[in-house]
Amino acid sequence: MSNEKKFFPQAVTFHKASRLKGIMQNEESHIIASILSGRTEQFSYFLDTYGPQVFHLIVRMVGSPEDAEELTQDCFMKAFTHLSSFQENSSFSTWIYRIAYNTATSALRKKEHELLSFDNRMWNSLSDTEVDETLNTENEVQIEKLQRALTRLTSDEKALVTLFYEEEKPVTEIAYILHLTENNVKVKLHRVRKKLCTLMKEED
């Protein structure tokens, strides 16, 4: 799985919203304390800083920009309402992503919008080398196949791909957000690569 990070930036364009990189976690703690003391207007900092990324994760999961916009609003409302329960042993970024994941997952369950499970017996014949060669491509036709394959992932798989390849979150943080162990994250990343490769080969 050493090449896992390679294929995705070539295939999917994602423009990250600009951040105030000088704001450290302890400074965000001061902002939270200020909000809890009554200066609620300062919550706009978190909306401006994390809103685009949260929306991107949710729209990847649910597919509909309109639904994602509503769910993003719900996510930040939950964060604002439960701000006093925020544990400072994790970053606000990790906390809001977990709320976003839970919010999107709940919405999908209500709508029964999950895709059918994929028959992973098709993966058995794929070697890691073959997967790498298929996914690490700059060929436009193959990139289009990959983009179509991404739409066929389940919402959990889309969340995993978004967090690891696009947001470049560390495995430890992804495990917390998705309620998984670190080992499970690594296993699922390996499987989703094989799944994408299989879906692409179905078009050949």
C-alpha positions as CSV (number, residue, x, y, z in Angstrom):
1,M,0.0,0.0,0.0
2,S,3.0,2.2,-0.3
3,N,1.7,3.9,-3.5
4,E,-1.8,4.6,-2.2
5,K,-1.3,8.4,-2.2
6,K,-0.2,8.5,-5.8
7,F,-3.2,8.0,-8.0
8,F,-5.8,10.3,-6.6
9,P,-4.4,13.8,-7.1
10,Q,-3.9,13.0,-10.8
11,A,-7.6,12.0,-11.2
12,V,-9.6,14.3,-9.1
13,T,-9.3,18.0,-8.8
14,F,-10.1,19.5,-5.5
15,H,-9.5,23.2,-4.7
16,K,-9.0,23.5,-0.9
17,A,-10.5,26.6,0.6
18,S,-7.8,29.0,2.0
19,R,-7.2,28.8,5.7
20,L,-5.6,31.0,8.3
21,K,-2.7,28.6,8.7
22,G,-1.2,30.6,11.5
23,I,-4.2,29.8,13.8
24,M,-3.1,27.1,16.1
25,Q,-5.2,24.7,18.1
26,N,-4.7,26.6,21.3
27,E,-5.9,29.8,19.5
28,E,-9.1,28.0,18.4
29,S,-9.6,27.0,22.0
30,H,-9.5,30.7,22.9
31,I,-12.1,31.4,20.3
32,I,-14.3,28.6,21.6
33,A,-14.0,30.0,25.1
34,S,-15.0,33.4,23.9
35,I,-18.1,31.9,22.1
36,L,-19.1,30.1,25.2
37,S,-18.8,33.3,27.2
38,G,-21.4,35.0,25.0
39,R,-19.5,36.2,21.9
40,T,-21.4,33.9,19.6
41,E,-20.6,35.9,16.5
42,Q,-17.1,34.5,16.7
43,F,-18.5,31.1,15.6
44,S,-18.3,32.5,12.0
45,Y,-14.6,31.8,12.2
46,F,-15.3,28.0,12.2
47,L,-17.9,28.4,9.4
48,D,-15.4,30.3,7.2
49,T,-12.5,28.0,8.0
50,Y,-14.1,24.6,7.9
51,G,-17.3,25.1,6.0
52,P,-16.0,24.3,2.5
53,Q,-14.2,21.2,3.5
54,V,-17.2,19.9,5.5
55,F,-19.5,20.6,2.5
56,H,-17.1,18.7,0.2
57,L,-17.1,15.6,2.5
58,I,-20.9,15.6,2.8
59,V,-21.5,16.1,-1.0
60,R,-19.2,13.3,-1.7
61,M,-21.2,11.1,0.5
62,V,-24.8,12.1,-0.4
63,G,-24.3,13.1,-4.1
64,S,-26.7,16.0,-4.1
65,P,-25.3,19.6,-3.6
66,E,-28.7,20.8,-2.4
67,D,-28.9,18.1,0.3
68,A,-25.2,18.6,1.2
69,E,-25.8,22.3,1.7
70,E,-28.7,21.6,4.1
71,L,-26.7,18.9,5.9
72,T,-23.7,21.2,6.3
73,Q,-25.9,23.7,8.0
74,D,-27.2,21.0,10.3
75,C,-23.7,19.9,11.0
76,F,-22.6,23.4,12.1
77,M,-25.8,23.9,14.1
78,K,-25.0,20.7,16.0
79,A,-21.5,21.9,16.6
80,F,-22.7,25.2,17.9
81,T,-25.3,23.7,20.1
82,H,-22.9,21.2,21.6
83,L,-19.8,23.4,21.6
84,S,-19.5,23.1,25.4
85,S,-19.0,19.3,25.1
86,F,-16.0,19.8,22.7
87,Q,-13.0,17.9,24.1
88,E,-9.8,19.8,23.6
89,N,-7.7,16.6,23.4
90,S,-8.7,16.6,19.7
91,S,-8.7,19.4,17.2
92,F,-11.9,21.3,16.2
93,S,-11.2,20.1,12.6
94,T,-11.4,16.4,13.7
95,W,-14.5,17.0,15.8
96,I,-16.4,18.8,13.0
97,Y,-15.5,16.1,10.5
98,R,-16.9,13.5,12.8
99,I,-20.1,15.4,13.2
100,A,-20.3,15.8,9.4
101,Y,-19.8,12.1,8.8
102,N,-22.4,11.2,11.4
103,T,-24.9,13.7,10.0
104,A,-24.5,12.5,6.4
105,T,-24.7,8.8,7.4
106,S,-27.9,9.4,9.4
107,A,-29.4,11.2,6.4
108,L,-28.5,8.4,4.0
109,R,-30.0,5.8,6.3
110,K,-33.2,7.7,6.5
111,K,-33.4,7.9,2.7
112,E,-32.2,4.3,2.2
113,H,-29.7,5.8,-0.2
114,E,-26.9,3.4,0.2
115,L,-25.6,1.6,-2.9
116,L,-25.7,-2.2,-3.1
117,S,-22.7,-4.1,-1.7
118,F,-20.0,-5.0,-4.1
119,D,-19.1,-8.6,-4.8
120,N,-15.5,-8.6,-3.5
121,R,-14.8,-12.1,-5.0
122,M,-13.9,-10.2,-8.1
123,W,-10.9,-8.7,-6.3
124,N,-9.1,-12.0,-5.7
125,S,-7.3,-12.1,-9.0
126,L,-6.0,-8.5,-8.7
127,S,-2.4,-8.0,-7.6
128,D,-1.2,-4.8,-5.9
129,T,1.0,-4.2,-8.9
130,E,-1.9,-4.4,-11.3
131,V,-4.0,-2.1,-9.1
132,D,-1.1,0.5,-9.0
133,E,-0.7,0.4,-12.7
134,T,-4.4,0.9,-13.3
135,L,-4.9,3.8,-10.8
136,N,-1.6,5.6,-11.2
137,T,-2.4,6.8,-14.7
138,E,-2.3,10.1,-16.5
139,N,-4.3,8.7,-19.4
140,E,-7.5,10.8,-19.9
141,V,-9.7,7.8,-20.7
142,Q,-8.5,6.0,-17.6
143,I,-9.0,9.1,-15.5
144,E,-12.6,9.4,-16.7
145,K,-13.2,5.7,-15.9
146,L,-11.8,6.4,-12.4
147,Q,-14.1,9.3,-11.9
148,R,-17.1,7.2,-12.9
149,A,-15.9,4.4,-10.6
150,L,-15.8,6.9,-7.7
151,T,-19.5,7.6,-8.0
152,R,-20.2,3.9,-7.5
153,L,-18.6,3.7,-4.1
154,T,-20.7,3.5,-1.0
155,S,-21.0,6.6,1.2
156,D,-18.6,5.2,3.7
157,E,-16.0,4.5,1.0
158,K,-16.5,8.0,-0.5
159,A,-15.9,9.5,3.0
160,L,-12.7,7.4,3.3
161,V,-11.4,8.4,-0.1
162,T,-12.2,12.1,0.5
163,L,-10.5,12.2,3.9
164,F,-7.4,10.3,2.9
165,Y,-6.7,11.3,-0.7
166,E,-8.2,14.8,-0.9
167,E,-8.0,16.1,2.6
168,E,-4.8,14.2,3.3
169,K,-5.9,13.4,6.8
170,P,-3.6,11.0,8.8
171,V,-4.9,7.5,9.4
172,T,-5.2,8.2,13.2
173,E,-7.6,11.1,12.6
174,I,-9.6,9.3,9.9
175,A,-10.1,6.4,12.4
176,Y,-11.6,8.8,14.9
177,I,-13.8,10.5,12.4
178,L,-15.2,7.2,10.9
179,H,-15.4,5.3,14.2
180,L,-12.8,2.7,13.0
181,T,-9.5,1.3,14.3
182,E,-6.4,2.5,12.5
183,N,-5.9,-1.0,11.1
184,N,-9.4,-1.1,9.7
185,V,-8.7,2.2,7.9
186,K,-5.7,0.7,6.3
187,V,-7.5,-2.4,5.3
188,K,-10.4,-0.5,3.9
189,L,-8.1,1.8,1.9
190,H,-6.5,-1.3,0.4
191,R,-9.9,-2.7,-0.5
192,V,-11.3,0.4,-2.0
193,R,-8.3,0.7,-4.3
194,K,-9.0,-2.9,-5.6
195,K,-12.7,-2.1,-5.9
196,L,-12.0,1.0,-8.0
197,C,-9.6,-1.0,-10.2
198,T,-12.3,-3.7,-10.7
199,L,-15.0,-1.1,-11.5
200,M,-12.6,0.5,-14.1
201,K,-11.8,-2.9,-15.7
202,E,-15.6,-3.6,-16.1
203,E,-15.6,-0.9,-18.7
204,D,-12.9,-2.5,-20.8
